[in-house]
């Protein structure tokens, strides 16, 4: 999609304005985000993405619009896995619901910057080294298989995280939560609070998830603008989605299997399409087929989760 600097600048300015309104106007005070409010915000961000998608359709045509929608849905589904990590982090540090919104805001703001770096680096690698697609494909297949057989009963211990261990060597950390402050001063010494440690963990987890999701989205298209905008819209709605789904996580108990299958499928798609291109074969797994696989896998996992949830309630 051929876009000039004006489109880039307009999109970035629009996102910054929306983020500023979100934190400094709509959520100026620390308060518990209720499910109804979270659902409305989720619907708002999804609607914005769909409106943007329609704009792409009229500006660049059906194919590019399909690329955006597929990339958006893929990134959105992979991002849901982040929500489980958020729950673990906030639960471990016993962070109240009214403080979680502010942490997620700054966490997602940092994620936007890191995603931009990952995206531009990924596109640059693909442009210069076509064989990197095989590497990305193999990595996604490995990640999908590893996710499928990963044990769920591993104890969550932030102290083992290398980022936290390195940070504690640089700055002292207090166990006390002081309002919504990330740092406090005691006896002329600056301490980081558990809120900042939680923020660091969220940023670190997003880097890990980006390593999976960015190559997956690049399998849909290498158009920087489409990859970047679809990622941004998916991440912007993640915070609201967290509060909306926090109480119904039981409906996603089988999401891991769907994501594992999707990642493996995308890895196969990347490898097969690149091999066909190198061998000059007239074969290509389309984005429309990818969209069908993503929707189908997510639908089956949610239906299976709902059935299992009802079955578990009957046993109680």
N, C-alpha and C positions, 0 to 999 in steps of 0.2 A: 504494500500500500504506500503510494508516494505522497508523503505529507511534508510540508515545509515547517520551518521553525515556529511559525505562528500557532499551528495546531499543538505542537509540543508545549509551548509556553502557556497557551490558553488552558490546556488540560491540567497542567501542573498548578497553575494559579487557581483554577476552579477547585481542585482537590484540597489545596491549602486553605482556601476560604471555608470549605465545608468542614474541615477538621477544626478550624478556629471557632466556627459557630458551634460545633459539637461540644467542645471543651469549655469555652468561655461564655457561652450564651445558654445553650440548652441543658448543659450539665455543669453549671458554674459551682453549685454546691454539692458536697458529698452526700449522696443519698442512695438508697437501695433501688436498683433498676428492676422494676416489676416485670413479670412475664409479658403482660399486655403491651407495655411500653417497648420492651425489647422486640416483640413481634412486629410492632409498627415500624420501628427503626430498621429491622431486617427487611421488611417489605419495601421500605423507602430506598435502601441501598440496592436491592434487587431491581426495583423499578428503574432507578437511575441507570443501572447497567444495561437493562433491556432497551431503554430509550436511546442510549449511546449506540447499542447494537443496531437499532433501526436507522440511526444517522449514518452508520457505516454502510448499511445496505443501500441507501440512496446515494451515498457518495462514491463507494467503491464497488458495489455490486454484490450479488448473492454469495459468491464463493468466499470473499473476504469476510462477509457477515457471518457465514457458517464457521469460518476459522475462529472468529472472535468468540462466538457462542460456545463452540466446543472447548476452546482453551479456558474460557470462563468457568464452564461447568466442571471441567477436569480439575482446575485449580481450587474451585470451591469445595469439591468433594474431598480432595486431598487435605485441604485446610481444616476440615472438620476434625481430623485426627489430632490437631493442635489443641482442641477443646479439652480433651481428656488430660493432656499435660497441664493445662491451666488449672483444672480442678485439683490435680495432685499438688501443684505448687501452692495454691492459695490454701488448701487444706493443711499442708505441712506447716506453713507459717502462721496459720490461724488468722488469716487476714479477713476482716469483716466485708460483707457484701458491698457496703457503701464506699469502701476504699478500692474495690477491685476495678471499677470503671476507669479511674485515673491511671492506674498501673497499666491496664490494657491499652489505653490511649497512647501513652508514651512508648509502650512496647510495639504497637502497630506502626507508629510513626517511624521508629527505628527500623522496623521490618521493611517499610517502603523503600528506605535508602539502601538497605542491604540487598533487597530484591532487584533494584535497579542495577546495582553492581554485578550481581550474578547474571542477569539477563544480558547486559552488554558484553560481559566476558564470554558467556555461552555462545552468543551469536558470532562474536569475533572468532572463536575457536572453530565453529562450524564453517564459517566463510573461508578460513585459511586452511583448515585441515578437514576435508570431507570425511576421512576415516574415523573422526571423533564420534560420528553418529553410531558406529559399531560399539564404541566404548560406552557411550551413554545407554545404548540399548542393552548391552550385557549387564551394566550396573543396575538398570531398572529391573531386569529379570531377577538378578541376585537379590535386590531389595525386596521384591515381591515374595520370593520364596522364603527369605529370612523372616519377613513379617508374618508369614503364614505359620511358621513353626516357632516363633518367638514365645517364650513363656510369659504368661500374664501375671504370675504371682511374684514377680521380682519386687523387692522392697524398694520404695522410692526414698533415696537419701541424697539431698542436694549437696551435702558436705563432700561427696565423692566427685562432684563435677569439677573438672579441671579449671574452668573459668572462675568458679567461686574460690577454689583453693588459691589461685594466683591473685585474685582480688584481695583476699584476706591478708596476703603478704604486703600489699601496698597500703591498705587502709584498715583501721580497726572497725569492727562491726558490733553494734549493740543489739541485744535481744529485745529491746523495748520498742514498741510501735508508738510513735509520737505524732498523733493526728495523721495528716496525709503527707508528712515530710519524708523525703528520701535521705536527708542528712540532718544531723543535729550536732551542736557543739557542747562539749562538757569539759570543764577545766582547761579551756583554750585548745582542746583537741577535737577535730572533726571526726564524727563517727557516721558510718552508713547504717541505715535502719533496715529491718527485715523487708520493708517495702522495696528498697533499692535492690536488695539481693533477689527478691522475687522478679523484679524487672530484668535483672541480668540473666536470670534463668530463662525467662520468656524469650529474650533476644537470642540466647544461645540455642534454645530449642527451635526457633524459627530458622536459624542458619542450617540446622540439621535437616529440617523439613524442606528447606529450599534446595538442598543438594538433590533431593528426590524430585520435587515438583517442577523445578525449572527445566531439567532435561526432558521431563514428560511433556510439558507444554511446548517445548521446542520441537517435539515430534509432530505437533499439529501444524506449526508454521514457524519460520525463521524471521518473519516480519517483526522487527523490533517494536514498532508502535503497537501492533496487535498483542504481542506477548506482554509488553509492559502494561498497557491499559487493562487487559483482561486480568492480570495479576493484581493490579491496584484495586480494581472494583471488587475482586474476590476477597482481598484482605480487609478492605474498608468495612465490609459487612460482617467480618468475623467476630468483632467485639459484641455486636448486638446479638448475633447468633449464639454466642456463648451464654448470655443471660436468658435467651429464649429457650435454649435446649438443656440448660443446667439441671432442670428438674425432671427431664424425661430421657436421661441418658440410657435408660434401659431399652429404649427403642432402637439403640444403635449398638447392641451387644455383638452383632455379627458384622458390623461395618468393617472390621479389620480384614475379614475374608474377602469382602468386595474390593477394598483398596489393594490388597495383595494381588488379586486377579487383574485389576485394572492396570497396576504398575507392570505386571508381567506381560500383559497384552500389549501395552504401549511399547515396552522394550522390544518385543517381537516385531511389532509394526515398524519401529525405527530401523531395525536390522534388516528386515525383509525388503522394505522400500529402498533402502540405500543399496542393498545387494542387487536388486532389480535394476536400479539406476546405473550401477557400475557395469553390469553385464548386458545393459541395453535391452532388458526384457520388458515386454509390454504388460507389466503387472504392477498394481499399486493398491495398497489398503487405504481407502479413502477416509477422510475426516468424518464423513457421514456414517460410515461403518463404525468408526471409533465412538462417535456420539451415541449410536445405538447400544454399543457394548457398555459404555459408562452408565447410561440411564438404566439399562437392563440389570447390571450388577448391583447398582445402588437400590433399585426397586426390590429386587429379590432379597437383599440383605435386610432391608427395613421390614418387609412383610414377614420374613422369618423371625426377626426380632420381636415384632408385635405378637406373633403367634406364641413364641416362647414366653413372652412377658405375661400374656393372659394365662398360659398354662402354669406358670410359677405362682400367680396370684390364687389360682384355684387350689393349689396344694397347701397354701397357708391357712 
